[in-house]
Amino acid sequence: MPKITRHGGPTIAGATVVGGTWTDGDEPDAWPEPEEPAPAAGTGPPAAPERPAEAAPKTAWLEYAESLGVEGAAEMTKKQLIDATAQGAE
């Protein structure tokens, strides 16, 4: 449970202070500038879609074909979708 100490203000069990220096008198305490955060996952270019297995349903093939920009994919049969997307797998 946090407690208020006589010398250091509030405390939290297990908390530590990283970096920084303490000064005397009226000067403010000096703290280092925070580091730039690492880029978040998924901020790069989108990953190439994964080619479905041949046994996958037609809807999976339709989504795959549309992600590759195959024109007229909605009107194709599953076999036609597999054939039309064969170039995208190479």
N, C-alpha and C positions, 0 to 999 in steps of 0.2 A: 504494500500500500504506500503511495507517495506520502512523504512527510515534509514539513517545513523545518529546515535546520536553521540554527542561529547564525551560521556563517555563510552558507551557500545558497540560501533560497530553497525552492522546491526540489525534491529529489525523486527519482524513479529508479527502482531496483534494476540493476543491470545496465543502466544508461551510462554512456561515456561521452566525453568531449573530445572531438577530433580536430586538431589544428588550432590556430589562434594563439594569441599571447595576451597576458593580463598586464595592464598598466596601472601605475599608481596615480592618485590625484584625480583631477578633473578631466583628464584626457579619456576619450572613448577607447574601448578595447579594440585592438586590431585583429581582424579576422581575414583569413585568405579568401580570395574570390572563389566562388563555387566553380567546380569543373563543369564543362559543357556535357550535357547528357549524351549518351550514345544514341544513335538513331534508333527509333522504334522499329521493331520487326514489321515487315510488310510495307515499308515505305519505298522500296525499290520498284523496279518495273514488275508488272504482274508476271507470275510464273506461267510457263506454257501449259496449256491444259493437258491432262493425262489421257492418253488414248484408251478407250474402254476395251475390255476383253470382247472377243467375238460373240461370246454367249450373253453379253450384257443386253438389256432390253433396248428396243428401238429408241426410247426416249433418251437414253444415255448417249446413243450415237447421234441423235438429232442435236442435243446440246453441244456435243463435241464438234459436229460439223458447223453449227452456227458460230461457235467460238473461233473457228478457223476462217469464217467468212464465206462458206460455201453457199452460193446463190441457189435458191429454189430447194433448199434442204427440206423444208416442211412437206413438200410434195413427193419426196423420194421414198423408196422402200428401204428397209434396213440394209439389204444387199447393196443398193445404189449408194447409200450413205457410207458404207464400209469402203466401197471402191472409190468414191469421191474424196475420201479423206486419206487414202493411201499415200498420196503425195505429201501430206502434212506430217506423216509419221517418219519419213525418211530424213 
